[in-house]
Amino acid sequence: MKAQDIELLLKERVTGLELKKTAFESLTYIFLNNAADKNFLCGFEQQEIKTIFDGYQYLIDRRFGSSIIRTRIGLYIENEIYLDNLEPIGYYELETDLDGEVLDDWFVIEKEKH
């Protein structure tokens, strides 16, 4: 099997499982559940944060020998000195098995506004 064949199979899998959609829905749920917490977004307002799909990672977990698909959504703010005028401030990652069952997820803000 060629590398292109493996890539095509993985793309078909993540598309069929709708992992991108699931990750955005989960992120929306996180924003809604934490809207009252003023410190949750480290000084940023939700309206100024752009959520952009960054991609997928396929991992083979060494501990269990199982395969994992990690879906990443980047969190950005507008800033003209960065590539595409978007400064990265954090990310959301959704980790699933090859059947789309959620294994874990995490929301990370790496920068504070002030």
C-alpha positions as CSV (number, residue, x, y, z in Angstrom):
1,M,0.0,0.0,0.0
2,K,1.3,3.4,-1.0
3,A,1.4,6.5,1.3
4,Q,-1.3,8.2,-0.9
5,D,-3.6,5.2,-0.3
6,I,-3.2,5.4,3.4
7,E,-3.8,9.1,3.4
8,L,-6.9,8.7,1.3
9,L,-8.3,6.0,3.6
10,L,-7.7,8.3,6.7
11,K,-9.4,11.2,4.9
12,E,-12.4,9.1,4.1
13,R,-12.5,7.9,7.7
14,V,-12.5,11.3,9.3
15,T,-15.0,12.6,6.8
16,G,-17.3,9.7,7.3
17,L,-17.1,10.0,11.1
18,E,-17.8,13.8,10.9
19,L,-15.0,14.5,13.4
20,K,-14.6,18.1,12.3
21,K,-18.3,18.8,12.9
22,T,-18.2,16.9,16.3
23,A,-15.1,18.9,17.4
24,F,-16.8,22.3,16.5
25,E,-20.0,21.2,18.3
26,S,-18.0,20.2,21.4
27,L,-16.1,23.5,21.4
28,T,-19.4,25.4,21.1
29,Y,-20.7,23.5,24.1
30,I,-17.5,24.4,26.1
31,F,-18.0,28.1,25.3
32,L,-21.6,28.0,26.4
33,N,-21.0,26.1,29.6
34,N,-18.2,28.6,30.6
35,A,-19.8,31.8,29.5
36,A,-20.4,33.0,33.0
37,D,-16.7,32.5,34.1
38,K,-14.9,35.8,33.4
39,N,-11.5,34.2,33.7
40,F,-12.2,31.2,31.4
41,L,-10.9,32.9,28.3
42,C,-8.0,34.7,30.0
43,G,-9.3,38.2,29.4
44,F,-10.4,37.6,25.8
45,E,-14.0,37.9,24.7
46,Q,-15.5,35.0,22.9
47,Q,-16.5,37.3,20.0
48,E,-12.9,38.2,19.3
49,I,-11.7,34.6,19.1
50,K,-11.7,33.0,15.7
51,T,-12.1,29.2,15.7
52,I,-10.4,27.6,12.7
53,F,-10.0,24.0,11.8
54,D,-6.2,23.2,11.9
55,G,-6.2,19.5,10.9
56,Y,-6.1,15.9,12.0
57,Q,-3.4,13.8,13.5
58,Y,-3.3,10.0,13.3
59,L,-1.4,8.5,16.3
60,I,-0.6,5.0,17.4
61,D,-0.7,5.1,21.2
62,R,2.3,3.3,22.5
63,R,0.7,2.4,25.8
64,F,-2.3,0.5,24.4
65,G,-1.2,-0.1,20.8
66,S,-4.4,1.5,19.7
67,S,-5.0,4.1,17.0
68,I,-6.1,7.6,17.8
69,I,-7.4,10.4,15.6
70,R,-6.8,13.9,17.0
71,T,-8.9,16.7,15.6
72,R,-7.5,20.2,16.3
73,I,-9.3,23.6,16.2
74,G,-7.1,26.6,16.6
75,L,-8.1,29.6,18.6
76,Y,-6.9,32.9,17.1
77,I,-7.3,36.6,17.4
78,E,-6.8,39.2,14.6
79,N,-3.3,40.7,14.6
80,E,-1.8,41.9,11.4
81,I,1.8,41.0,12.3
82,Y,1.0,37.2,12.1
83,L,0.5,34.9,9.1
84,D,-3.0,35.4,7.7
85,N,-3.4,38.2,10.3
86,L,-4.2,35.6,12.9
87,E,-2.3,35.3,16.2
88,P,-2.6,31.8,17.8
89,I,-3.8,32.0,21.5
90,G,-4.8,28.4,22.1
91,Y,-6.5,25.3,20.7
92,Y,-9.1,22.7,21.3
93,E,-8.4,19.0,20.5
94,L,-10.8,16.1,20.3
95,E,-9.3,12.7,20.6
96,T,-11.2,9.7,19.2
97,D,-10.6,6.1,18.3
98,L,-11.0,4.9,14.7
99,D,-14.7,4.3,15.2
100,G,-15.2,7.9,16.3
101,E,-15.8,7.2,20.0
102,V,-14.5,10.1,22.0
103,L,-11.6,9.2,24.2
104,D,-10.6,12.6,25.5
105,D,-10.6,16.3,24.7
106,W,-8.9,19.4,26.0
107,F,-9.3,23.2,25.7
108,V,-6.1,25.3,26.1
109,I,-5.6,29.0,26.2
110,E,-1.8,29.7,26.0
111,K,-1.9,33.5,26.1
112,E,-3.6,36.1,28.3
113,K,-5.0,39.2,26.8
114,H,-3.2,41.6,29.2
